[in-house]
Amino acid sequence: MSQQGQPMGRHGQFIQQFLNAISRNNKADILSFFDEQSVFNNIPLETVTGPEGIWGVLEPMHKIAQAVEYELLNIAESSTGSVLTERIDRYTLLHEGKAITAEFLVMGTFDIEEGSDGEWVIRQWRDYFDIQQCLAQLPEALHAPEVTAVAL
C-alpha cells in the first residue's frame, strides 16, 4: 500500500492523473479516462456505462462547482490493474451568493484495462460514500432529484 511519501506504481499514477483531471473540472479531461465499455457505480446511485453516462452522474455537482478537489489520503494497487483509494472529495459551490464547501469521505475502487486504442482506460469505477453526509452539507435547493430519491 502506498501512502503519502511512498512511491506509487503505474496504476496508482494513472489514477492520480485522473484525480487531477477531476480537480481541474474539465469534462473532456475527465472523460478521456473512459471508453464506451467503462462502468461507474457511485454507490448508492445507479450504475452507468460510457463517458456520457459517467458525465451524467458527475455533472449535477461539477456544473455548479466553483472548485473541486479529490484529496487522496491512501492508495493501494494490485499488479492486475486494480487501485483502491481513500479520499476526501471536496466541492465548493456557489448558492445565493455564498460559497458552500461540502466534503465527504470516499472509498474508491478503479479497475484499469487496455482500451480498444491500446491506451489505458478506467474499466470499472466504484465509489462508496455516505449520501446522507453529503446531502446534510448542501442546501436542499442543490439536491439533485436522482440523488434525493435514493437517499430517502
Buried (B, 14 or more C-beta within 10 A) or exposed (E): EBEEEEEBBEBBBBBBEBBEBBBEBEBEBBBBBBBEEBBBBBBEBEEBEBBEBBBBBBEBBBEBBEEBBBEBEBBBBEEEBBBBBBBEBBBBBEEEEEEBEBBBBBBBBBBBBEBEEEEBBBBBBBBEBEBEEBBEBBEEEBBBEEBEEBBE
